[in-house]
Amino acid sequence: MAPSGASDSPATPEKAERNLQPFFVLHKASHCNAERKSTGGVRTGSKTRTRRRIDLTPPRPKSSEGSEAEFDGGDNDDNHDHQLRTDAFNHAWSKIESTIKDVLRNINADAFNDVHCWVQSSFNEIRSNGMLDRAKATRPYPIVTNPISKQLYTGLVFTKNMELVDDLLTFEDLGLHLKSRGCHVANLSSFDFSAKNGIDGCLRGLLRLFVKTSLDVADMSVLALWYIDQGDYDNPVVVIIDDLERCCGSVLTDFILMLSEWVVKIPIILIFGVATSVDALRNILPSHALQCLSCHKFILGSPAERMDAIIEAVLVKRCSGFSVGHKVAVFLRNYFLRQDGTLTSFVRALKIAIVQHFSMEPLSFILWGLFHKDSQDLSSERPVSLPETVLKQLFSLPSCRRNELAEPNEEIFAQGLADLKRLQNFWSSVVLCLFEAGKSHEITLLDLYCETLDPELHHSRASDHHLGPEAAVVMSSSDHHVHGPLQNHVFISQVVRKVRDLPLVSLNQLLNRWEKHTKGIIEIHEKVRELQSIVKFEDGKALKRELTDISKSQKTRSNFNVYKDGKAVNEKAAALIDFMVEKYMQPIECIPYHEIICFKNVDKLQSALMGDPRRTIQVDLLEFHKFLKCSCCSKNGNIPFPSMLDTSIMYMLTQEYGDLINLHDWYQSFKATVLPPRIKGKHRLKHSPSPKKRKEAKESQNKGEATVQAKFCRAVTELQITGLLRMPSKRRPDYVQRVAFGL
């Protein structure tokens, strides 16, 4: 909503008096290349005050400081570049979002199938107690039966999540899964079982979801009639409540007792989401309500397992091509742990990181074309058609300057992107192999992922490799720590120790999984196949020796030989891990052109996540013309002008003062700025006007004064709401206090 003064022509007095539209200060963040214009003093009346300027210019991204000046070739180039990056972001995030949903759905697929089988068997048990005819089923009161037939089959789904926000999507998917199998499903929130709503509110919500109508009287007979009309006991009725612990115990008790009375007419099956333990049911319900429940327990994957699955699909396998640097990955891990393992907070942080990457890096639009080409070999053709200026930017990236690449050339650029993609595929395969080896020993992929991204450890490993054989991996007999190239790799060294202790059967299973992850890498795949053949030979030899009827002493020697041979195979597997880590695990930050796909500015991400609303509001108030596309205001810089927004004028005037602002002086400055020239500067007339004209002029002046006062009060209130001002106190009623002075 643009103000009336946002056009090039000055506002007329009539329009200015009627222009009382509110001003909203919530806008998108200002562009990172915005530059503040220097301004001098403002003359108000006969006084000139020196402004107290606030430097709010956002810091420029370090990764692209040298390239943005060349990339900005004008307004048209900026708009075209912005559109390219916006499209690339939309493609990348839509791919990541759909991948996360698929991953979570696949993790819960087995548990959902178990829930459906239990629902079907429970429904068959309810039907075995007998079926009612339509006349009895539609009577407006329950049927008295034996206590066994009044039990409600209840499923307890343990989510292990600390926050409800992660469970909302889970139970929504569970409801859709059961609906696809023919069940009648109603998803109720724990807020429906509050003391304020009572049992009447729960029943109304149930009828609204099933009957699809709003009823004046909540009656269970209406639900019974609806169920009979659906097909006479053909499908179960499932009621899902997302969080048991958040429900009011008395309301939930009344709800369970009511359903148990009608379970003969309506075969209702309950499903509760439980975040803690089975004791939660006994803590919230009394004994007579517990006697109505026949419980069955289901366990979903833990947040750590879900996180590992998301990390594998999104960041390790790079479904969209986007990647993060080591510091950003560590920050995301700590943010996930501090948020009590909430996946929703991690996904939100990841999305903000992607937004920051595409908004800060001018060359990020190449990411979409690089990782979504049909051809896997990019060395023979250019992935995108780029102008000469963009090629110069690519070769001026820090990673290219560090590696001393040749002059800008299309073939070298295409080969560099192909190497980037190939080396990332190698890295992904090695990380997955390490994770397979440490998965059964409580080594999470998130920790392993952060460690394998560390460029410092990669450089130290490379320097240790040049030292010679004295830097080889050695096991200390006292503390059993790893020294040498892997001494600083905490989780990788743990994986190596676990592989050395694996039995032959487990080692064979591990190699089978390694074979799947290394299919695209011939060098590693061949070594894995060779090691598989050795393990199978040793395993067969051990089995043959066990089946042979030999003496006890011979059998003891045989077992000892098998132990020695098995340990030799384990050492070869550990050596293979060392080979993969040393040669193929190159972090993304050590590869040329990684700035195109990798986000490394952890300070920018932390600022966006933790929030800096006061700074953002200050920038928006001072640079509002960039959002409203107002040419007349942008020409005046930071000098107050009548066509500007009232709140922006007020905030600009506050910079003339210190901590305290005199309301009278502030109002006079605002009035001198916004009043039209014909009202604020009256010339002495030679002849006195008629009384009628003097009366009209006085009324017009009073009306303009009232309008200015209304605008002033509204702007002061908005500055108070946004946290930039503190209103007058009883001690100093004529002064307001400034709260924000910039950062």
C-alpha positions in Angstrom: 0.0 0.0 0.0 1.8 3.1 -1.2 1.2 6.5 0.3 -0.3 9.3 -1.6 3.1 11.1 -1.7 4.9 8.2 -3.3 4.5 9.7 -6.8 6.7 12.3 -8.4 4.1 15.1 -8.0 3.8 16.8 -4.6 0.7 16.0 -2.6 -2.1 18.5 -2.6 -3.4 19.8 0.8 -6.8 18.1 0.3 -5.1 14.7 -0.3 -2.7 15.2 2.5 -5.5 15.8 5.0 -7.4 12.7 3.9 -4.3 10.5 3.8 -4.5 8.7 7.1 -3.6 5.3 5.9 -1.6 3.2 8.3 2.0 2.4 7.6 3.3 -1.1 8.1 7.0 -1.5 8.7 7.3 -5.2 7.9 9.1 -5.6 4.6 11.6 -8.0 3.2 15.2 -7.5 4.1 17.1 -4.9 2.3 19.5 -5.9 -0.5 23.0 -6.7 0.7 24.5 -4.2 -1.8 22.5 -1.2 -0.4 24.6 1.8 0.3 23.7 4.6 2.6 24.1 8.2 1.2 25.9 10.7 3.3 23.7 13.5 4.6 24.4 16.7 6.4 22.4 18.7 8.9 18.6 19.5 8.7 17.5 23.1 9.1 14.4 23.4 11.2 13.1 27.0 11.6 16.2 29.1 12.4 18.2 26.3 14.0 20.5 23.7 12.4 21.1 20.5 14.3 23.8 17.9 13.7 22.4 14.5 13.0 23.4 11.5 15.0 23.8 9.1 12.1 23.3 5.3 12.4 25.4 3.1 10.2 23.0 0.3 9.3 24.6 -0.9 6.1 24.6 -4.7 6.2 28.0 -6.3 5.8 29.0 -7.5 2.3 29.5 -11.3 1.9 33.2 -12.1 2.0 32.9 -14.9 -0.6 31.8 -12.6 -3.4 33.1 -9.1 -2.6 35.3 -9.0 -5.5 32.8 -10.3 -8.0 29.7 -8.4 -7.2 31.0 -5.1 -8.5 31.6 -6.8 -11.9 28.3 -8.6 -11.9 26.2 -5.5 -11.3 25.9 -4.1 -14.8 22.8 -2.1 -14.3 19.2 -2.3 -13.2 18.3 -4.7 -16.0 21.2 -7.0 -15.2 20.2 -6.9 -11.5 16.6 -7.9 -12.3 17.7 -10.7 -14.6 20.2 -12.0 -12.1 17.7 -11.8 -9.3 15.1 -13.7 -11.4 17.6 -16.4 -12.2 18.6 -16.9 -8.6 14.9 -16.9 -7.5 14.1 -19.6 -10.0 17.1 -21.7 -8.9 16.1 -21.3 -5.3 12.5 -22.4 -6.0 13.7 -25.5 -7.9 16.3 -26.4 -5.2 14.0 -25.9 -2.2 11.0 -27.7 -3.8 13.3 -30.7 -4.5 14.7 -30.6 -0.9 11.2 -30.3 0.6 9.7 -33.1 -1.4 12.8 -35.3 -0.5 12.4 -34.6 3.2 8.7 -35.5 3.1 9.5 -38.8 1.2 12.2 -39.7 3.7 10.0 -39.2 6.7 7.2 -41.1 5.1 9.5 -44.0 4.2 10.9 -44.1 7.8 7.3 -44.4 9.2 6.1 -46.8 6.5 6.7 -50.0 8.4 5.2 -48.7 11.6 2.2 -47.4 9.8 1.6 -50.8 8.2 1.8 -52.4 11.7 -0.7 -49.9 12.9 -3.1 -50.7 10.1 -2.8 -54.5 10.7 -3.6 -53.9 14.4 -6.6 -51.7 13.5 -8.0 -54.4 11.2 -7.6 -57.1 13.7 -9.1 -55.0 16.5 -12.0 -54.2 14.2 -12.6 -57.9 13.6 -12.6 -58.5 17.4 -15.3 -55.8 17.8 -17.4 -57.3 15.1 -17.1 -60.8 16.6 -19.2 -59.5 19.6 -22.2 -59.3 17.3 -23.7 -56.9 14.8 -26.7 -54.7 15.5 -29.6 -54.1 13.1 -30.3 -50.6 11.9 -33.2 -50.2 14.4 -31.1 -50.9 17.5 -28.0 -49.1 16.2 -29.9 -45.8 15.6 -31.5 -45.6 19.0 -30.4 -42.4 20.9 -28.9 -44.3 23.8 -26.1 -46.9 24.3 -26.7 -50.6 24.7 -26.0 -52.3 28.0 -23.5 -55.2 27.4 -20.8 -57.0 29.3 -17.7 -55.1 30.3 -15.5 -56.9 27.9 -17.4 -55.7 24.9 -17.1 -52.1 26.2 -13.4 -52.0 26.0 -11.8 -49.5 23.5 -8.8 -50.8 21.5 -6.1 -48.2 22.0 -2.8 -47.8 20.1 0.0 -45.9 21.8 2.4 -44.5 19.2 5.6 -43.5 20.9 7.2 -40.6 18.9 10.2 -39.8 21.2 9.9 -36.1 20.2 10.1 -33.3 22.7 8.1 -30.9 20.5 4.6 -31.4 19.1 5.5 -29.6 15.9 7.3 -32.7 14.6 4.4 -35.0 15.4 1.8 -33.0 13.5 3.0 -34.2 10.1 3.6 -37.7 11.4 0.0 -38.2 12.5 -1.3 -36.4 9.5 0.5 -39.0 7.3 -0.8 -41.8 9.6 -4.4 -40.6 9.0 -3.9 -40.5 5.3 -2.3 -44.0 5.4 -5.3 -45.4 7.2 -7.8 -43.6 5.0 -6.2 -45.1 1.9 -6.9 -48.5 3.5 -10.6 -47.7 3.9 -10.7 -46.5 7.5 -12.8 -43.6 8.7 -10.3 -41.3 10.3 -10.6 -38.2 12.5 -7.4 -36.3 13.6 -8.1 -34.5 16.8 -5.7 -32.1 18.4 -4.8 -32.2 22.0 -6.1 -28.6 22.3 -9.6 -30.1 21.6 -9.3 -31.8 25.0 -8.9 -28.6 27.1 -10.9 -27.7 30.1 -12.4 -24.7 28.3 -13.9 -26.8 25.5 -15.0 -29.7 27.7 -16.5 -32.9 26.5 -19.1 -31.0 24.4 -16.3 -29.5 22.4 -14.6 -32.9 21.8 -17.8 -34.4 20.5 -18.6 -31.4 18.3 -15.1 -31.7 16.7 -15.7 -35.4 16.1 -19.0 -34.8 14.4 -17.6 -32.0 12.4 -14.9 -34.2 11.0 -17.1 -37.2 10.2 -20.6 -35.8 9.5 -19.2 -32.6 7.9 -21.9 -30.4 9.4 -22.3 -28.1 12.3 -24.9 -29.3 14.8 -26.6 -27.3 17.5 -26.7 -30.3 19.8 -23.7 -32.7 20.1 -25.2 -36.2 20.2 -23.5 -39.6 19.7 -26.6 -41.0 18.1 -26.0 -38.7 15.1 -22.6 -40.3 14.7 -24.1 -43.8 15.0 -26.6 -43.0 12.3 -23.9 -41.6 10.0 -21.8 -44.8 10.5 -24.7 -47.1 9.6 -25.3 -45.1 6.4 -21.7 -45.6 5.4 -22.1 -49.3 4.9 -23.1 -51.3 7.9 -19.9 -52.2 9.8 -17.7 -52.5 6.8 -14.9 -50.2 8.0 -13.5 -49.2 11.4 -13.6 -45.7 12.8 -10.2 -44.4 14.0 -9.8 -41.4 16.2 -6.2 -40.1 16.3 -5.1 -37.7 19.2 -1.7 -36.3 18.5 -0.4 -35.7 22.0 -1.7 -37.5 25.1 0.3 -35.5 27.6 -1.2 -32.2 26.5 -4.8 -33.3 27.0 -6.9 -32.3 30.1 -7.2 -35.5 32.1 -10.8 -35.0 33.2 -12.0 -34.2 29.7 -10.2 -37.1 28.2 -11.6 -39.4 30.9 -15.2 -38.3 30.0 -14.5 -38.8 26.3 -13.2 -42.4 26.8 -16.1 -43.3 29.1 -18.6 -42.0 26.5 -17.0 -43.9 23.6 -16.8 -47.1 25.6 -20.6 -46.9 26.0 -21.1 -46.6 22.2 -18.4 -48.9 21.0 -21.0 -51.7 20.2 -22.8 -49.4 17.9 -19.7 -47.5 16.5 -16.5 -49.6 16.4 -14.2 -46.8 17.4 -10.5 -47.4 17.8 -8.3 -44.8 19.5 -4.7 -43.9 18.7 -2.7 -41.7 21.1 0.6 -40.0 20.4 2.9 -40.4 23.4 6.2 -38.5 23.6 7.6 -40.0 26.8 6.7 -43.5 28.2 3.8 -45.7 28.9 3.5 -44.2 32.4 2.0 -41.1 30.8 -1.3 -43.0 30.3 -1.4 -43.9 34.0 -0.5 -40.4 35.1 -3.2 -38.7 33.2 -6.2 -41.1 33.5 -7.9 -42.6 36.6 -8.2 -46.3 37.1 -11.8 -46.6 35.9 -10.9 -45.0 32.6 -7.8 -47.2 32.2 -10.0 -50.3 32.6 -11.9 -49.3 29.4 -8.7 -49.4 27.3 -7.0 -52.4 25.7 -3.6 -50.9 24.8 -1.1 -51.9 22.1 2.3 -50.2 21.7 4.0 -48.9 18.5 7.4 -47.2 18.4 8.4 -44.8 15.6 12.0 -43.9 14.7 13.9 -41.6 17.1 14.7 -38.0 16.1 18.3 -38.9 15.6 17.4 -41.7 13.1 15.1 -39.3 11.2 17.8 -36.7 11.2 20.4 -39.1 9.8 17.9 -40.1 7.1 17.4 -36.4 6.2 21.1 -35.7 6.2 21.8 -38.6 4.0 19.2 -37.8 1.4 19.5 -34.0 1.3 23.1 -33.1 2.2 25.2 -36.2 1.6 23.6 -37.5 -1.5 22.8 -33.8 -2.5 19.4 -34.2 -4.0 19.4 -30.6 -5.1 23.2 -30.0 -5.4 23.2 -27.6 -2.5 25.9 -28.0 0.2 27.1 -26.3 3.3 30.5 -25.6 4.7 32.0 -27.1 7.9 31.2 -24.1 10.2 27.6 -24.0 9.0 27.2 -27.7 9.4 28.5 -27.5 13.0 26.1 -24.6 13.7 23.1 -26.6 12.3 24.0 -29.6 14.4 24.3 -27.5 17.6 21.0 -25.7 16.7 19.3 -29.0 16.3 20.6 -30.3 19.7 19.7 -27.0 21.5 16.1 -27.2 20.1 15.6 -30.6 21.8 16.1 -32.5 18.6 13.2 -30.8 16.8 13.4 -31.6 13.1 11.1 -28.7 12.1 13.6 -26.2 13.5 16.5 -27.9 11.6 14.5 -27.8 8.3 13.7 -24.2 8.9 17.4 -23.4 9.6 18.4 -25.3 6.4 15.8 -23.3 4.3 17.2 -20.0 5.7 20.7 -21.1 4.8 19.6 -21.8 1.2 17.8 -18.5 1.0 21.0 -16.7 2.2 23.1 -18.6 -0.3 21.0 -17.7 -3.3 20.6 -14.1 -2.2 24.3 -13.5 -1.4 26.2 -15.4 -4.1 25.6 -13.9 -7.6 26.8 -17.2 -9.3 24.5 -19.5 -7.4 22.0 -19.7 -10.3 24.4 -22.1 -12.0 23.6 -24.7 -9.3 20.3 -25.8 -10.9 21.8 -26.4 -14.3 24.9 -28.1 -12.9 23.1 -30.8 -10.9 20.0 -31.4 -13.0 21.5 -32.1 -16.4 20.6 -35.4 -18.1 24.2 -35.9 -19.1 26.5 -37.0 -16.3 29.6 -36.0 -18.1 30.0 -32.2 -18.1 33.5 -32.1 -19.5 32.4 -32.2 -23.1 29.9 -29.3 -23.0 29.1 -26.2 -21.1 26.3 -26.8 -18.5 25.0 -23.3 -19.0 25.5 -20.5 -21.5 27.4 -17.8 -19.7 28.6 -14.4 -20.8 32.2 -13.3 -20.7 31.7 -11.2 -17.5 30.3 -14.2 -15.6 33.2 -16.3 -16.7 35.6 -13.7 -15.3 33.7 -13.8 -12.1 34.0 -17.6 -11.9 37.7 -17.4 -12.4 38.0 -14.7 -9.8 36.5 -16.8 -7.0 38.8 -17.4 -4.1 38.9 -21.2 -4.7 40.0 -20.6 -8.3 42.6 -18.1 -7.3 43.9 -20.4 -4.6 44.3 -23.2 -7.1 45.9 -21.0 -9.7 43.7 -21.9 -12.5 44.4 -20.7 -16.1 42.9 -17.7 -17.9 39.1 -17.7 -18.3 38.2 -20.4 -20.7 34.9 -22.2 -21.4 36.6 -25.7 -21.6 38.4 -25.2 -18.4 35.2 -24.0 -16.7 33.2 -27.0 -17.9 36.0 -29.4 -16.8 36.1 -27.7 -13.4 32.4 -28.2 -12.9 32.7 -31.8 -13.9 35.5 -32.3 -11.4 33.5 -30.6 -8.7 30.6 -33.0 -9.3 32.9 -36.1 -9.6 34.8 -35.3 -6.4 31.5 -34.7 -4.5 30.3 -38.1 -5.6 33.5 -39.7 -4.3 33.1 -37.8 -1.0 29.5 -38.9 -0.6 30.3 -42.6 -1.2 33.1 -42.5 1.4 30.9 -40.8 4.0 28.2 -43.4 3.5 30.7 -46.2 3.8 31.9 -44.8 7.1 28.4 -44.4 8.3 27.5 -48.0 7.5 30.5 -49.1 9.6 29.6 -46.9 12.6 25.8 -47.2 12.4 25.6 -50.1 14.8 27.8 -48.4 17.3 25.8 -45.3 17.9 27.8 -43.0 15.6 25.3 -40.6 14.0 25.6 -39.4 10.5 25.2 -35.8 11.6 28.4 -36.0 13.7 30.3 -37.9 11.0 29.0 -35.4 8.3 30.4 -32.4 10.3 33.7 -34.1 10.8 34.2 -35.0 7.1 33.5 -31.4 6.0 36.4 -30.0 8.1 39.0 -28.6 5.6 41.6 -28.2 8.3 41.6 -31.9 9.0 41.9 -32.6 5.3 45.0 -30.3 5.0 46.6 -31.8 8.1 45.9 -35.3 6.7 47.6 -34.3 3.4 50.6 -32.9 5.2 50.9 -36.0 7.4 50.8 -38.1 4.2 53.9 -36.2 2.9 55.9 -37.0 6.1 56.4 -40.6 5.1 55.7 -44.0 6.8 56.4 -42.6 10.3 53.0 -40.9 10.2 51.1 -44.2 9.7 48.2 -45.2 11.8 49.5 -46.8 15.1 47.5 -48.2 18.0 48.8 -47.2 21.4 48.9 -50.1 23.9 48.1 -47.8 26.9 45.2 -45.6 25.8 44.2 -47.2 22.5 44.0 -43.8 20.7 44.7 -43.4 17.0 47.7 -41.4 16.0 48.9 -40.2 12.6 46.6 -39.0 9.8 43.4 -39.9 11.7 44.4 -38.8 15.1 42.2 -35.7 15.0 39.3 -37.5 13.3 37.3 -38.6 16.4 34.4 -40.4 14.7 36.5 -41.7 11.8 39.0 -43.2 14.2 36.1 -44.8 16.1 34.9 -46.4 12.9 38.3 -47.8 12.2 38.5 -49.4 15.7 35.0 -50.9 15.3 35.9 -52.4 11.9 39.0 -54.1 13.5 36.7 -55.8 16.0 34.0 -57.0 13.7 33.4 -60.8 13.3 33.6 -62.2 9.8 29.8 -62.5 9.4 29.2 -58.8 10.3 32.2 -57.8 8.2 30.8 -59.6 5.2 27.4 -57.8 5.7 29.3 -54.5 5.9 31.2 -55.1 2.7 27.9 -55.9 0.9 26.6 -52.5 1.9 29.9 -50.9 0.8 29.5 -52.5 -2.6 26.2 -50.7 -3.1 27.6 -47.3 -2.1 30.7 -47.6 -4.3 29.2 -48.8 -7.6 30.0 -45.5 -9.4 33.7 -45.4 -8.1 35.7 -48.1 -9.9 38.8 -47.7 -7.8 37.1 -48.3 -4.5 34.5 -50.8 -5.8 37.2 -53.2 -7.1 39.0 -53.1 -3.7 35.7 -53.8 -1.9 35.0 -56.8 -4.2 38.4 -58.1 -3.7 38.0 -57.9 0.1 34.6 -59.6 -0.2 36.1 -62.6 -1.9 38.7 -62.9 0.9 36.1 -62.7 3.6 33.9 -65.3 2.0 36.9 -67.6 1.6 37.9 -67.2 5.2 34.3 -67.6 6.4 33.9 -70.8 4.3 37.2 -72.2 5.6 36.1 -71.5 9.2 32.8 -73.3 8.6 34.6 -76.3 7.1 36.9 -76.5 10.1 34.0 -76.4 12.5 32.3 -79.3 10.7 35.4 -81.5 10.6 35.6 -84.1 13.3 39.1 -83.5 14.8 40.6 -83.8 18.2 40.3 -81.1 20.9 43.9 -79.9 20.6 43.6 -79.7 16.8 40.3 -77.8 17.1 41.9 -75.3 19.5 44.7 -74.7 17.0 42.2 -74.4 14.2 40.2 -71.8 16.1 43.4 -69.8 16.8 44.3 -69.9 13.1 40.8 -68.7 12.2 41.2 -65.9 14.7 44.5 -64.8 13.2 43.1 -65.0 9.6 40.0 -63.1 10.6 42.0 -60.3 12.3 44.1 -60.0 9.1 41.0 -59.5 7.1 39.8 -56.9 9.5 43.1 -55.1 9.2 42.7 -55.0 5.4 39.2 -53.5 5.9 40.6 -50.9 8.2 43.4 -50.1 5.7 40.7 -49.8 3.0 38.9 -47.1 5.1 42.2 -45.3 5.5 42.7 -45.4 1.7 39.2 -44.1 1.0 39.5 -41.3 3.6 43.0 -40.3 2.4 42.4 -40.3 -1.4 38.7 -39.6 -1.9 37.3 -37.8 1.1 37.9 -34.2 -0.1 35.7 -31.6 1.6 33.6 -29.3 -0.5 35.5 -26.2 0.6 38.8 -27.6 -0.9 37.4 -27.9 -4.4 37.4 -25.1 -7.0 34.1 -23.5 -7.8 32.6 -24.7 -4.6 31.2 -21.1 -3.9 28.5 -21.8 -6.5 26.9 -24.6 -4.5 28.3 -24.2 -0.9 27.0 -21.8 1.8 29.7 -20.9 4.4 28.7 -17.6 6.0 27.7 -18.9 9.4 27.4 -15.4 10.9 24.7 -14.5 8.3 22.8 -17.6 9.1 23.1 -17.1 12.9 21.9 -13.5 12.5 18.9 -14.6 10.4 17.9 -17.4 12.8 18.4 -15.7 16.1 16.8 -12.6 14.6 17.7 -8.9 14.6 14.2 -7.3 14.2 15.2 -3.9 15.6 18.0 -3.5 13.1 15.7 -4.6 10.3 13.0 -2.1 11.3 15.5 0.7 11.4 16.8 -0.2 7.9 13.2 -0.4 6.6 12.2 3.0 8.0 15.3 4.7 6.5 15.1 3.0 3.2 11.4 2.6 2.6 11.6 4.1 -0.9 13.4 0.9 -2.1 10.4 -1.2 -1.2 7.8 1.3 -2.5 9.8 2.2 -5.6 9.4 5.9 -4.8 11.6 8.0 -7.1 11.0 11.4 -5.5 11.9 10.2 -2.0 15.0 8.4 -3.1 16.3 11.6 -4.7 16.1 13.4 -1.4 18.2 10.7 0.4 17.7 10.9 4.2 16.4 14.5 4.3 12.8 14.6 5.5 10.3 15.4 2.7 6.5 15.9 2.9 5.8 13.0 0.5 7.7 10.6 2.7 5.9 8.2 5.1 5.1 9.8 8.4 6.9 7.2 10.5 10.0 7.5 8.4 10.0 11.3 8.8 9.6 10.9 12.5 12.5 8.4 12.7 14.8 10.5 10.6 14.1 13.5 12.9 14.9 11.4 16.0 18.5 11.1 14.8 19.0 14.8 15.5 18.5 14.1 19.3 20.3 12.2 21.9 18.8 9.8 24.4 15.9 12.1 25.2 13.6 13.8 22.7 11.5 16.8 23.6 8.0 16.2 22.3 7.3 19.9 21.6 10.4 20.4 19.5 9.9 17.0 17.8 6.3 18.0 16.9 7.3 21.4 15.6 9.9 19.8 13.4 7.4 17.2 12.1 4.8 20.0 11.5 7.3 22.1 9.6 8.1 19.1 7.4 4.6 17.8 6.5 2.5 21.0 6.3 2.0 22.4 2.8 3.9 25.6 2.0 0.7 27.7 1.7 -0.3 26.9 5.3 3.0 27.1 7.1 4.1 30.3 5.5 1.4 33.0 5.5 2.1 36.3 3.9 0.8 39.6 5.3 -2.0 40.8 3.2 -2.2 44.5 2.3 -6.0 44.6 2.6 -7.9 42.8 5.3 -10.1 40.0 3.9 -13.8 39.7 4.6 -14.9 38.1 7.9 -16.3 35.1 6.0 -12.9 34.4 4.3 -11.1 34.9 7.5 -13.4 32.3 9.1 -12.8 29.7 6.3 -9.0 30.2 6.5 -9.1 29.7 10.2 -11.2 26.5 10.0 -8.9 25.2 7.3 -5.8 25.9 9.4 -7.4 24.2 12.4 -8.3 21.2 10.3 -4.7 21.0 9.0 -3.4 21.3 12.6 -5.6 18.4 13.8 -4.4 16.2 10.9 -0.8 16.9 11.7 -1.4 16.0 15.4 -3.2 12.8 14.4 -0.3 11.8 12.1 2.2 12.7 14.8 0.5 10.6 17.5 0.1 7.6 15.2 3.8 7.7 14.1 4.9 8.0 17.8 2.8 4.9 18.6 4.3 2.9 15.8 7.8 3.7 16.9 6.9 2.6 20.4 5.4 -0.7 19.1 8.4 -1.4 17.0 10.7 -1.0 20.1 12.5 2.2 19.0 11.0 4.5 21.6 10.0 4.6 25.2 6.9 6.7 26.0 7.0 9.6 28.5 7.1 8.8 32.2 5.6 10.7 35.1 9.0 12.1 35.9 9.5 13.6 32.5 6.2 13.9 30.7 7.5 16.1 27.9 10.2 13.7 26.8 10.4 10.4 25.1 13.5 8.2 25.3 15.3 6.6 22.4 15.9 2.9 22.8 17.8 1.9 19.7 20.9 3.7 18.3 22.1 1.1 15.8 24.5 -1.8 16.3 
